[in-house]
Amino acid sequence: MSAPRLGDDRGSVVAEFAVALPAVVLVLLLGSGMLAAGSRQVRLQDAVADAARLAARGEPIDRVREAVSDAVPSASAVVTARDDLVCVTATSEALLGIRLEAAGCALDGGR
């Protein structure tokens, strides 16, 4: 058996991979979490816009809230009237405790 030679790099690739792998996994997990949060925000905004139109047509408040929670489970919605507008604001939780919020208004057609 011979002694290791000076400058022998055998095994260094495995060591570098073992050090870099957790960082790569962390970046991939955070990236996919942010994509999921972005997708949830888009669904929440779309649901709020639909709910505001429902409220402006005179639908019951329970139906308006149900429209939001059907589109984004665990979302809560608040319906308010501002001058001649009906506004719906909804909030939902995303990964890591990030709070998402969306608001939408429609011209009140019930007046």
Jmol script that loads the backbone (N, CA, C; Angstrom):
load data "model"
ATOM      1  N   MET A   1       0.852  -1.166   0.000  1.00  0.00           N
ATOM      2  CA  MET A   1       0.000   0.000   0.000  1.00  0.00           C
ATOM      3  C   MET A   1       0.894   1.224   0.000  1.00  0.00           C
ATOM      4  N   SER A   2       0.555   2.174  -0.805  1.00  0.00           N
ATOM      5  CA  SER A   2       1.410   3.358  -0.907  1.00  0.00           C
ATOM      6  C   SER A   2       0.805   4.500  -0.101  1.00  0.00           C
ATOM      7  N   ALA A   3       1.641   5.394   0.327  1.00  0.00           N
ATOM      8  CA  ALA A   3       1.194   6.568   1.093  1.00  0.00           C
ATOM      9  C   ALA A   3       0.514   7.547   0.151  1.00  0.00           C
ATOM     10  N   PRO A   4      -0.485   8.291   0.658  1.00  0.00           N
ATOM     11  CA  PRO A   4      -1.149   9.267  -0.207  1.00  0.00           C
ATOM     12  C   PRO A   4      -0.156  10.302  -0.716  1.00  0.00           C
ATOM     13  N   ARG A   5      -0.328  10.636  -1.964  1.00  0.00           N
ATOM     14  CA  ARG A   5       0.560  11.618  -2.579  1.00  0.00           C
ATOM     15  C   ARG A   5       0.085  13.013  -2.233  1.00  0.00           C
ATOM     16  N   LEU A   6       1.008  13.926  -2.207  1.00  0.00           N
ATOM     17  CA  LEU A   6       0.688  15.330  -1.959  1.00  0.00           C
ATOM     18  C   LEU A   6      -0.133  15.849  -3.131  1.00  0.00           C
ATOM     19  N   GLY A   7      -1.268  16.504  -2.834  1.00  0.00           N
ATOM     20  CA  GLY A   7      -2.125  17.032  -3.894  1.00  0.00           C
ATOM     21  C   GLY A   7      -3.146  16.024  -4.389  1.00  0.00           C
ATOM     22  N   ASP A   8      -3.318  14.908  -3.694  1.00  0.00           N
ATOM     23  CA  ASP A   8      -4.309  13.915  -4.088  1.00  0.00           C
ATOM     24  C   ASP A   8      -5.699  14.449  -3.736  1.00  0.00           C
ATOM     25  N   ASP A   9      -6.551  14.603  -4.748  1.00  0.00           N
ATOM     26  CA  ASP A   9      -7.876  15.211  -4.557  1.00  0.00           C
ATOM     27  C   ASP A   9      -9.004  14.183  -4.522  1.00  0.00           C
ATOM     28  N   ARG A  10      -8.667  12.902  -4.375  1.00  0.00           N
ATOM     29  CA  ARG A  10      -9.726  11.897  -4.349  1.00  0.00           C
ATOM     30  C   ARG A  10     -10.623  12.122  -3.134  1.00  0.00           C
ATOM     31  N   GLY A  11     -11.937  12.114  -3.362  1.00  0.00           N
ATOM     32  CA  GLY A  11     -12.896  12.295  -2.285  1.00  0.00           C
ATOM     33  C   GLY A  11     -13.313  13.738  -2.057  1.00  0.00           C
ATOM     34  N   SER A  12     -12.651  14.678  -2.677  1.00  0.00           N
ATOM     35  CA  SER A  12     -13.002  16.080  -2.451  1.00  0.00           C
ATOM     36  C   SER A  12     -14.348  16.436  -3.092  1.00  0.00           C
ATOM     37  N   VAL A  13     -14.697  15.788  -4.193  1.00  0.00           N
ATOM     38  CA  VAL A  13     -15.978  16.059  -4.834  1.00  0.00           C
ATOM     39  C   VAL A  13     -17.121  15.618  -3.916  1.00  0.00           C
ATOM     40  N   VAL A  14     -16.972  14.478  -3.287  1.00  0.00           N
ATOM     41  CA  VAL A  14     -18.005  13.982  -2.378  1.00  0.00           C
ATOM     42  C   VAL A  14     -18.142  14.919  -1.179  1.00  0.00           C
ATOM     43  N   ALA A  15     -17.052  15.392  -0.656  1.00  0.00           N
ATOM     44  CA  ALA A  15     -17.096  16.309   0.487  1.00  0.00           C
ATOM     45  C   ALA A  15     -17.758  17.632   0.106  1.00  0.00           C
ATOM     46  N   GLU A  16     -17.431  18.156  -1.059  1.00  0.00           N
ATOM     47  CA  GLU A  16     -18.051  19.409  -1.509  1.00  0.00           C
ATOM     48  C   GLU A  16     -19.542  19.222  -1.751  1.00  0.00           C
ATOM     49  N   PHE A  17     -19.912  18.077  -2.303  1.00  0.00           N
ATOM     50  CA  PHE A  17     -21.326  17.789  -2.533  1.00  0.00           C
ATOM     51  C   PHE A  17     -22.080  17.687  -1.208  1.00  0.00           C
ATOM     52  N   ALA A  18     -21.479  17.053  -0.222  1.00  0.00           N
ATOM     53  CA  ALA A  18     -22.118  16.906   1.089  1.00  0.00           C
ATOM     54  C   ALA A  18     -22.309  18.254   1.767  1.00  0.00           C
ATOM     55  N   VAL A  19     -21.436  19.198   1.508  1.00  0.00           N
ATOM     56  CA  VAL A  19     -21.567  20.531   2.089  1.00  0.00           C
ATOM     57  C   VAL A  19     -22.607  21.355   1.322  1.00  0.00           C
ATOM     58  N   ALA A  20     -22.648  21.220   0.015  1.00  0.00           N
ATOM     59  CA  ALA A  20     -23.535  22.036  -0.809  1.00  0.00           C
ATOM     60  C   ALA A  20     -24.970  21.513  -0.851  1.00  0.00           C
ATOM     61  N   LEU A  21     -25.187  20.238  -0.650  1.00  0.00           N
ATOM     62  CA  LEU A  21     -26.521  19.649  -0.772  1.00  0.00           C
ATOM     63  C   LEU A  21     -27.551  20.289   0.155  1.00  0.00           C
ATOM     64  N   PRO A  22     -27.291  20.494   1.440  1.00  0.00           N
ATOM     65  CA  PRO A  22     -28.310  21.140   2.289  1.00  0.00           C
ATOM     66  C   PRO A  22     -28.676  22.545   1.814  1.00  0.00           C
ATOM     67  N   ALA A  23     -27.721  23.292   1.312  1.00  0.00           N
ATOM     68  CA  ALA A  23     -28.012  24.641   0.818  1.00  0.00           C
ATOM     69  C   ALA A  23     -28.901  24.576  -0.422  1.00  0.00           C
ATOM     70  N   VAL A  24     -28.641  23.648  -1.298  1.00  0.00           N
ATOM     71  CA  VAL A  24     -29.454  23.498  -2.507  1.00  0.00           C
ATOM     72  C   VAL A  24     -30.878  23.088  -2.142  1.00  0.00           C
ATOM     73  N   VAL A  25     -31.005  22.152  -1.212  1.00  0.00           N
ATOM     74  CA  VAL A  25     -32.336  21.711  -0.781  1.00  0.00           C
ATOM     75  C   VAL A  25     -33.092  22.868  -0.142  1.00  0.00           C
ATOM     76  N   LEU A  26     -32.431  23.658   0.684  1.00  0.00           N
ATOM     77  CA  LEU A  26     -33.073  24.803   1.330  1.00  0.00           C
ATOM     78  C   LEU A  26     -33.558  25.824   0.302  1.00  0.00           C
ATOM     79  N   VAL A  27     -32.753  26.113  -0.683  1.00  0.00           N
ATOM     80  CA  VAL A  27     -33.145  27.063  -1.731  1.00  0.00           C
ATOM     81  C   VAL A  27     -34.344  26.532  -2.520  1.00  0.00           C
ATOM     82  N   LEU A  28     -34.343  25.246  -2.834  1.00  0.00           N
ATOM     83  CA  LEU A  28     -35.471  24.654  -3.564  1.00  0.00           C
ATOM     84  C   LEU A  28     -36.751  24.684  -2.731  1.00  0.00           C
ATOM     85  N   LEU A  29     -36.652  24.387  -1.440  1.00  0.00           N
ATOM     86  CA  LEU A  29     -37.831  24.421  -0.577  1.00  0.00           C
ATOM     87  C   LEU A  29     -38.382  25.836  -0.432  1.00  0.00           C
ATOM     88  N   LEU A  30     -37.511  26.801  -0.224  1.00  0.00           N
ATOM     89  CA  LEU A  30     -37.971  28.190  -0.115  1.00  0.00           C
ATOM     90  C   LEU A  30     -38.578  28.680  -1.428  1.00  0.00           C
ATOM     91  N   GLY A  31     -37.969  28.311  -2.531  1.00  0.00           N
ATOM     92  CA  GLY A  31     -38.510  28.708  -3.844  1.00  0.00           C
ATOM     93  C   GLY A  31     -39.889  28.120  -4.097  1.00  0.00           C
ATOM     94  N   SER A  32     -40.056  26.847  -3.787  1.00  0.00           N
ATOM     95  CA  SER A  32     -41.372  26.236  -4.005  1.00  0.00           C
ATOM     96  C   SER A  32     -42.399  26.799  -3.023  1.00  0.00           C
ATOM     97  N   GLY A  33     -41.976  27.139  -1.816  1.00  0.00           N
ATOM     98  CA  GLY A  33     -42.891  27.762  -0.861  1.00  0.00           C
ATOM     99  C   GLY A  33     -43.353  29.126  -1.329  1.00  0.00           C
ATOM    100  N   MET A  34     -42.453  29.899  -1.896  1.00  0.00           N
ATOM    101  CA  MET A  34     -42.823  31.219  -2.405  1.00  0.00           C
ATOM    102  C   MET A  34     -43.727  31.102  -3.630  1.00  0.00           C
ATOM    103  N   LEU A  35     -43.489  30.113  -4.469  1.00  0.00           N
ATOM    104  CA  LEU A  35     -44.392  29.890  -5.605  1.00  0.00           C
ATOM    105  C   LEU A  35     -45.790  29.503  -5.128  1.00  0.00           C
ATOM    106  N   ALA A  36     -45.862  28.682  -4.095  1.00  0.00           N
ATOM    107  CA  ALA A  36     -47.163  28.293  -3.548  1.00  0.00           C
ATOM    108  C   ALA A  36     -47.874  29.504  -2.940  1.00  0.00           C
ATOM    109  N   ALA A  37     -47.129  30.355  -2.246  1.00  0.00           N
ATOM    110  CA  ALA A  37     -47.732  31.562  -1.661  1.00  0.00           C
ATOM    111  C   ALA A  37     -48.216  32.507  -2.758  1.00  0.00           C
ATOM    112  N   GLY A  38     -47.450  32.640  -3.820  1.00  0.00           N
ATOM    113  CA  GLY A  38     -47.868  33.489  -4.940  1.00  0.00           C
ATOM    114  C   GLY A  38     -49.125  32.959  -5.609  1.00  0.00           C
ATOM    115  N   SER A  39     -49.189  31.657  -5.767  1.00  0.00           N
ATOM    116  CA  SER A  39     -50.381  31.047  -6.362  1.00  0.00           C
ATOM    117  C   SER A  39     -51.596  31.253  -5.466  1.00  0.00           C
ATOM    118  N   ARG A  40     -51.405  31.116  -4.169  1.00  0.00           N
ATOM    119  CA  ARG A  40     -52.511  31.323  -3.223  1.00  0.00           C
ATOM    120  C   ARG A  40     -52.975  32.780  -3.242  1.00  0.00           C
ATOM    121  N   GLN A  41     -52.030  33.714  -3.390  1.00  0.00           N
ATOM    122  CA  GLN A  41     -52.386  35.141  -3.452  1.00  0.00           C
ATOM    123  C   GLN A  41     -53.226  35.432  -4.693  1.00  0.00           C
ATOM    124  N   VAL A  42     -52.865  34.839  -5.819  1.00  0.00           N
ATOM    125  CA  VAL A  42     -53.630  35.039  -7.053  1.00  0.00           C
ATOM    126  C   VAL A  42     -55.036  34.468  -6.906  1.00  0.00           C
ATOM    127  N   ARG A  43     -55.157  33.263  -6.324  1.00  0.00           N
ATOM    128  CA  ARG A  43     -56.483  32.677  -6.109  1.00  0.00           C
ATOM    129  C   ARG A  43     -57.309  33.522  -5.152  1.00  0.00           C
ATOM    130  N   LEU A  44     -56.665  34.064  -4.119  1.00  0.00           N
ATOM    131  CA  LEU A  44     -57.375  34.899  -3.148  1.00  0.00           C
ATOM    132  C   LEU A  44     -57.874  36.184  -3.808  1.00  0.00           C
ATOM    133  N   GLN A  45     -57.045  36.813  -4.626  1.00  0.00           N
ATOM    134  CA  GLN A  45     -57.451  38.044  -5.299  1.00  0.00           C
ATOM    135  C   GLN A  45     -58.599  37.783  -6.271  1.00  0.00           C
ATOM    136  N   ASP A  46     -58.540  36.680  -6.990  1.00  0.00           N
ATOM    137  CA  ASP A  46     -59.617  36.325  -7.916  1.00  0.00           C
ATOM    138  C   ASP A  46     -60.918  36.049  -7.154  1.00  0.00           C
ATOM    139  N   ALA A  47     -60.819  35.344  -6.036  1.00  0.00           N
ATOM    140  CA  ALA A  47     -62.007  35.046  -5.233  1.00  0.00           C
ATOM    141  C   ALA A  47     -62.626  36.312  -4.661  1.00  0.00           C
ATOM    142  N   VAL A  48     -61.798  37.258  -4.255  1.00  0.00           N
ATOM    143  CA  VAL A  48     -62.295  38.525  -3.701  1.00  0.00           C
ATOM    144  C   VAL A  48     -63.026  39.330  -4.772  1.00  0.00           C
ATOM    145  N   ALA A  49     -62.491  39.340  -5.976  1.00  0.00           N
ATOM    146  CA  ALA A  49     -63.149  40.064  -7.064  1.00  0.00           C
ATOM    147  C   ALA A  49     -64.523  39.457  -7.365  1.00  0.00           C
ATOM    148  N   ASP A  50     -64.572  38.126  -7.407  1.00  0.00           N
ATOM    149  CA  ASP A  50     -65.863  37.461  -7.635  1.00  0.00           C
ATOM    150  C   ASP A  50     -66.834  37.734  -6.489  1.00  0.00           C
ATOM    151  N   ALA A  51     -66.333  37.687  -5.257  1.00  0.00           N
ATOM    152  CA  ALA A  51     -67.187  37.920  -4.093  1.00  0.00           C
ATOM    153  C   ALA A  51     -67.712  39.351  -4.063  1.00  0.00           C
ATOM    154  N   ALA A  52     -66.907  40.307  -4.483  1.00  0.00           N
ATOM    155  CA  ALA A  52     -67.367  41.700  -4.525  1.00  0.00           C
ATOM    156  C   ALA A  52     -68.492  41.865  -5.537  1.00  0.00           C
ATOM    157  N   ARG A  53     -68.390  41.192  -6.668  1.00  0.00           N
ATOM    158  CA  ARG A  53     -69.477  41.252  -7.652  1.00  0.00           C
ATOM    159  C   ARG A  53     -70.749  40.592  -7.114  1.00  0.00           C
ATOM    160  N   LEU A  54     -70.589  39.477  -6.396  1.00  0.00           N
ATOM    161  CA  LEU A  54     -71.751  38.829  -5.779  1.00  0.00           C
ATOM    162  C   LEU A  54     -72.422  39.756  -4.773  1.00  0.00           C
ATOM    163  N   ALA A  55     -71.620  40.412  -3.947  1.00  0.00           N
ATOM    164  CA  ALA A  55     -72.174  41.329  -2.944  1.00  0.00           C
ATOM    165  C   ALA A  55     -72.860  42.509  -3.607  1.00  0.00           C
ATOM    166  N   ALA A  56     -72.301  43.000  -4.705  1.00  0.00           N
ATOM    167  CA  ALA A  56     -72.896  44.137  -5.407  1.00  0.00           C
ATOM    168  C   ALA A  56     -74.236  43.766  -6.035  1.00  0.00           C
ATOM    169  N   ARG A  57     -74.405  42.500  -6.388  1.00  0.00           N
ATOM    170  CA  ARG A  57     -75.684  42.039  -6.936  1.00  0.00           C
ATOM    171  C   ARG A  57     -76.745  41.842  -5.874  1.00  0.00           C
ATOM    172  N   GLY A  58     -76.334  41.910  -4.614  1.00  0.00           N
ATOM    173  CA  GLY A  58     -77.299  41.749  -3.530  1.00  0.00           C
ATOM    174  C   GLY A  58     -77.367  40.355  -2.944  1.00  0.00           C
ATOM    175  N   GLU A  59     -76.379  39.521  -3.242  1.00  0.00           N
ATOM    176  CA  GLU A  59     -76.350  38.170  -2.656  1.00  0.00           C
ATOM    177  C   GLU A  59     -76.174  38.274  -1.140  1.00  0.00           C
ATOM    178  N   PRO A  60     -76.664  37.289  -0.390  1.00  0.00           N
ATOM    179  CA  PRO A  60     -76.474  37.308   1.064  1.00  0.00           C
ATOM    180  C   PRO A  60     -74.987  37.268   1.448  1.00  0.00           C
ATOM    181  N   ILE A  61     -74.665  37.883   2.583  1.00  0.00           N
ATOM    182  CA  ILE A  61     -73.272  37.963   3.041  1.00  0.00           C
ATOM    183  C   ILE A  61     -72.677  36.558   3.231  1.00  0.00           C
ATOM    184  N   ASP A  62     -73.472  35.625   3.715  1.00  0.00           N
ATOM    185  CA  ASP A  62     -72.968  34.257   3.897  1.00  0.00           C
ATOM    186  C   ASP A  62     -72.535  33.643   2.574  1.00  0.00           C
ATOM    187  N   ARG A  63     -73.283  33.905   1.522  1.00  0.00           N
ATOM    188  CA  ARG A  63     -72.929  33.387   0.187  1.00  0.00           C
ATOM    189  C   ARG A  63     -71.637  34.042  -0.301  1.00  0.00           C
ATOM    190  N   VAL A  64     -71.455  35.322  -0.015  1.00  0.00           N
ATOM    191  CA  VAL A  64     -70.240  36.030  -0.425  1.00  0.00           C
ATOM    192  C   VAL A  64     -69.031  35.442   0.291  1.00  0.00           C
ATOM    193  N   ARG A  65     -69.144  35.228   1.594  1.00  0.00           N
ATOM    194  CA  ARG A  65     -68.033  34.641   2.363  1.00  0.00           C
ATOM    195  C   ARG A  65     -67.751  33.209   1.907  1.00  0.00           C
ATOM    196  N   GLU A  66     -68.799  32.483   1.591  1.00  0.00           N
ATOM    197  CA  GLU A  66     -68.647  31.104   1.122  1.00  0.00           C
ATOM    198  C   GLU A  66     -67.903  31.059  -0.212  1.00  0.00           C
ATOM    199  N   ALA A  67     -68.144  32.036  -1.078  1.00  0.00           N
ATOM    200  CA  ALA A  67     -67.448  32.081  -2.368  1.00  0.00           C
ATOM    201  C   ALA A  67     -65.946  32.225  -2.166  1.00  0.00           C
ATOM    202  N   VAL A  68     -65.553  33.013  -1.179  1.00  0.00           N
ATOM    203  CA  VAL A  68     -64.119  33.187  -0.900  1.00  0.00           C
ATOM    204  C   VAL A  68     -63.539  31.917  -0.296  1.00  0.00           C
ATOM    205  N   SER A  69     -64.225  31.347   0.691  1.00  0.00           N
ATOM    206  CA  SER A  69     -63.683  30.155   1.356  1.00  0.00           C
ATOM    207  C   SER A  69     -63.706  28.923   0.458  1.00  0.00           C
ATOM    208  N   ASP A  70     -64.600  28.890  -0.541  1.00  0.00           N
ATOM    209  CA  ASP A  70     -64.583  27.785  -1.499  1.00  0.00           C
ATOM    210  C   ASP A  70     -63.346  27.848  -2.383  1.00  0.00           C
ATOM    211  N   ALA A  71     -62.961  29.044  -2.774  1.00  0.00           N
ATOM    212  CA  ALA A  71     -61.803  29.212  -3.649  1.00  0.00           C
ATOM    213  C   ALA A  71     -60.489  29.036  -2.898  1.00  0.00           C
ATOM    214  N   VAL A  72     -60.439  29.560  -1.665  1.00  0.00           N
ATOM    215  CA  VAL A  72     -59.226  29.472  -0.855  1.00  0.00           C
ATOM    216  C   VAL A  72     -59.629  28.973   0.540  1.00  0.00           C
ATOM    217  N   PRO A  73     -59.463  27.695   0.788  1.00  0.00           N
ATOM    218  CA  PRO A  73     -59.834  27.174   2.108  1.00  0.00           C
ATOM    219  C   PRO A  73     -59.079  27.907   3.221  1.00  0.00           C
ATOM    220  N   SER A  74     -59.713  28.076   4.326  1.00  0.00           N
ATOM    221  CA  SER A  74     -59.186  28.759   5.518  1.00  0.00           C
ATOM    222  C   SER A  74     -59.081  30.269   5.346  1.00  0.00           C
ATOM    223  N   ALA A  75     -59.628  30.816   4.281  1.00  0.00           N
ATOM    224  CA  ALA A  75     -59.630  32.274   4.115  1.00  0.00           C
ATOM    225  C   ALA A  75     -60.858  32.844   4.812  1.00  0.00           C
ATOM    226  N   SER A  76     -60.689  34.030   5.365  1.00  0.00           N
ATOM    227  CA  SER A  76     -61.822  34.715   5.988  1.00  0.00           C
ATOM    228  C   SER A  76     -62.054  36.023   5.245  1.00  0.00           C
ATOM    229  N   ALA A  77     -63.321  36.388   5.102  1.00  0.00           N
ATOM    230  CA  ALA A  77     -63.678  37.566   4.317  1.00  0.00           C
ATOM    231  C   ALA A  77     -64.538  38.519   5.137  1.00  0.00           C
ATOM    232  N   VAL A  78     -64.347  39.817   4.874  1.00  0.00           N
ATOM    233  CA  VAL A  78     -65.129  40.875   5.504  1.00  0.00           C
ATOM    234  C   VAL A  78     -65.729  41.718   4.390  1.00  0.00           C
ATOM    235  N   VAL A  79     -67.035  41.983   4.475  1.00  0.00           N
ATOM    236  CA  VAL A  79     -67.738  42.781   3.469  1.00  0.00           C
ATOM    237  C   VAL A  79     -68.067  44.134   4.088  1.00  0.00           C
ATOM    238  N   THR A  80     -67.697  45.205   3.391  1.00  0.00           N
ATOM    239  CA  THR A  80     -67.989  46.561   3.863  1.00  0.00           C
ATOM    240  C   THR A  80     -68.574  47.383   2.721  1.00  0.00           C
ATOM    241  N   ALA A  81     -69.332  48.402   3.093  1.00  0.00           N
ATOM    242  CA  ALA A  81     -69.895  49.330   2.105  1.00  0.00           C
ATOM    243  C   ALA A  81     -69.181  50.665   2.238  1.00  0.00           C
ATOM    244  N   ARG A  82     -68.738  51.207   1.113  1.00  0.00           N
ATOM    245  CA  ARG A  82     -68.087  52.514   1.065  1.00  0.00           C
ATOM    246  C   ARG A  82     -68.778  53.346  -0.008  1.00  0.00           C
ATOM    247  N   ASP A  83     -69.460  54.372   0.416  1.00  0.00           N
ATOM    248  CA  ASP A  83     -70.199  55.229  -0.519  1.00  0.00           C
ATOM    249  C   ASP A  83     -71.075  54.358  -1.424  1.00  0.00           C
ATOM    250  N   ASP A  84     -70.798  54.328  -2.724  1.00  0.00           N
ATOM    251  CA  ASP A  84     -71.610  53.504  -3.624  1.00  0.00           C
ATOM    252  C   ASP A  84     -70.865  52.241  -4.065  1.00  0.00           C
ATOM    253  N   LEU A  85     -69.889  51.814  -3.254  1.00  0.00           N
ATOM    254  CA  LEU A  85     -69.138  50.590  -3.533  1.00  0.00           C
ATOM    255  C   LEU A  85     -69.382  49.552  -2.454  1.00  0.00           C
ATOM    256  N   VAL A  86     -69.278  48.297  -2.845  1.00  0.00           N
ATOM    257  CA  VAL A  86     -69.267  47.187  -1.901  1.00  0.00           C
ATOM    258  C   VAL A  86     -67.875  46.570  -1.996  1.00  0.00           C
ATOM    259  N   CYS A  87     -67.175  46.505  -0.867  1.00  0.00           N
ATOM    260  CA  CYS A  87     -65.799  46.005  -0.869  1.00  0.00           C
ATOM    261  C   CYS A  87     -65.695  44.729  -0.043  1.00  0.00           C
ATOM    262  N   VAL A  88     -64.878  43.826  -0.523  1.00  0.00           N
ATOM    263  CA  VAL A  88     -64.611  42.574   0.176  1.00  0.00           C
ATOM    264  C   VAL A  88     -63.104  42.504   0.411  1.00  0.00           C
ATOM    265  N   THR A  89     -62.735  42.249   1.657  1.00  0.00           N
ATOM    266  CA  THR A  89     -61.330  42.075   2.024  1.00  0.00           C
ATOM    267  C   THR A  89     -61.187  40.683   2.620  1.00  0.00           C
ATOM    268  N   ALA A  90     -60.224  39.930   2.128  1.00  0.00           N
ATOM    269  CA  ALA A  90     -60.019  38.565   2.605  1.00  0.00           C
ATOM    270  C   ALA A  90     -58.574  38.383   3.043  1.00  0.00           C
ATOM    271  N   THR A  91     -58.389  37.538   4.050  1.00  0.00           N
ATOM    272  CA  THR A  91     -57.049  37.196   4.529  1.00  0.00           C
ATOM    273  C   THR A  91     -56.921  35.686   4.603  1.00  0.00           C
ATOM    274  N   SER A  92     -55.684  35.228   4.442  1.00  0.00           N
ATOM    275  CA  SER A  92     -55.396  33.804   4.513  1.00  0.00           C
ATOM    276  C   SER A  92     -53.944  33.630   4.945  1.00  0.00           C
ATOM    277  N   GLU A  93     -53.651  32.485   5.521  1.00  0.00           N
ATOM    278  CA  GLU A  93     -52.287  32.171   5.935  1.00  0.00           C
ATOM    279  C   GLU A  93     -51.578  31.390   4.836  1.00  0.00           C
ATOM    280  N   ALA A  94     -50.291  31.663   4.661  1.00  0.00           N
ATOM    281  CA  ALA A  94     -49.461  30.898   3.738  1.00  0.00           C
ATOM    282  C   ALA A  94     -48.384  30.186   4.564  1.00  0.00           C
ATOM    283  N   LEU A  95     -47.404  29.635   3.911  1.00  0.00           N
ATOM    284  CA  LEU A  95     -46.326  28.947   4.609  1.00  0.00           C
ATOM    285  C   LEU A  95     -45.560  29.882   5.532  1.00  0.00           C
ATOM    286  N   LEU A  96     -45.027  29.327   6.585  1.00  0.00           N
ATOM    287  CA  LEU A  96     -44.179  30.050   7.548  1.00  0.00           C
ATOM    288  C   LEU A  96     -44.894  31.234   8.194  1.00  0.00           C
ATOM    289  N   GLY A  97     -46.204  31.170   8.292  1.00  0.00           N
ATOM    290  CA  GLY A  97     -46.949  32.223   8.973  1.00  0.00           C
ATOM    291  C   GLY A  97     -47.116  33.507   8.190  1.00  0.00           C
ATOM    292  N   ILE A  98     -46.816  33.483   6.908  1.00  0.00           N
ATOM    293  CA  ILE A  98     -47.001  34.677   6.083  1.00  0.00           C
ATOM    294  C   ILE A  98     -48.496  34.916   5.901  1.00  0.00           C
ATOM    295  N   ARG A  99     -48.944  36.145   6.137  1.00  0.00           N
ATOM    296  CA  ARG A  99     -50.363  36.486   6.022  1.00  0.00           C
ATOM    297  C   ARG A  99     -50.596  37.155   4.669  1.00  0.00           C
ATOM    298  N   LEU A 100     -51.509  36.573   3.907  1.00  0.00           N
ATOM    299  CA  LEU A 100     -51.874  37.126   2.606  1.00  0.00           C
ATOM    300  C   LEU A 100     -53.173  37.893   2.748  1.00  0.00           C
ATOM    301  N   GLU A 101     -53.275  38.992   2.028  1.00  0.00           N
ATOM    302  CA  GLU A 101     -54.490  39.813   2.067  1.00  0.00           C
ATOM    303  C   GLU A 101     -54.817  40.287   0.663  1.00  0.00           C
ATOM    304  N   ALA A 102     -56.105  40.308   0.355  1.00  0.00           N
ATOM    305  CA  ALA A 102     -56.572  40.800  -0.936  1.00  0.00           C
ATOM    306  C   ALA A 102     -57.860  41.567  -0.733  1.00  0.00           C
ATOM    307  N   ALA A 103     -58.076  42.584  -1.543  1.00  0.00           N
ATOM    308  CA  ALA A 103     -59.282  43.405  -1.448  1.00  0.00           C
ATOM    309  C   ALA A 103     -59.808  43.676  -2.845  1.00  0.00           C
ATOM    310  N   GLY A 104     -61.128  43.761  -2.939  1.00  0.00           N
ATOM    311  CA  GLY A 104     -61.765  44.068  -4.208  1.00  0.00           C
ATOM    312  C   GLY A 104     -63.078  44.781  -3.968  1.00  0.00           C
ATOM    313  N   CYS A 105     -63.414  45.690  -4.855  1.00  0.00           N
ATOM    314  CA  CYS A 105     -64.648  46.469  -4.737  1.00  0.00           C
ATOM    315  C   CYS A 105     -65.431  46.393  -6.038  1.00  0.00           C
ATOM    316  N   ALA A 106     -66.734  46.556  -5.901  1.00  0.00           N
ATOM    317  CA  ALA A 106     -67.624  46.594  -7.070  1.00  0.00           C
ATOM    318  C   ALA A 106     -68.693  47.651  -6.805  1.00  0.00           C
ATOM    319  N   LEU A 107     -69.192  48.232  -7.873  1.00  0.00           N
ATOM    320  CA  LEU A 107     -70.237  49.240  -7.782  1.00  0.00           C
ATOM    321  C   LEU A 107     -71.509  48.578  -7.267  1.00  0.00           C
ATOM    322  N   ASP A 108     -72.076  49.147  -6.208  1.00  0.00           N
ATOM    323  CA  ASP A 108     -73.255  48.566  -5.561  1.00  0.00           C
ATOM    324  C   ASP A 108     -74.456  48.692  -6.499  1.00  0.00           C
ATOM    325  N   GLY A 109     -74.930  47.573  -7.000  1.00  0.00           N
ATOM    326  CA  GLY A 109     -76.068  47.566  -7.913  1.00  0.00           C
ATOM    327  C   GLY A 109     -77.408  47.469  -7.198  1.00  0.00           C
ATOM    328  N   GLY A 110     -77.378  47.296  -5.879  1.00  0.00           N
ATOM    329  CA  GLY A 110     -78.605  47.148  -5.117  1.00  0.00           C
ATOM    330  C   GLY A 110     -79.260  48.462  -4.741  1.00  0.00           C
ATOM    331  N   ARG A 111     -78.672  49.587  -5.118  1.00  0.00           N
ATOM    332  CA  ARG A 111     -79.227  50.903  -4.737  1.00  0.00           C
ATOM    333  C   ARG A 111     -80.122  51.460  -5.794  1.00  0.00           C
TER     334      ARG A 111
END
end "model"
wireframe off; spacefill off
backbone 0.3
color backbone group
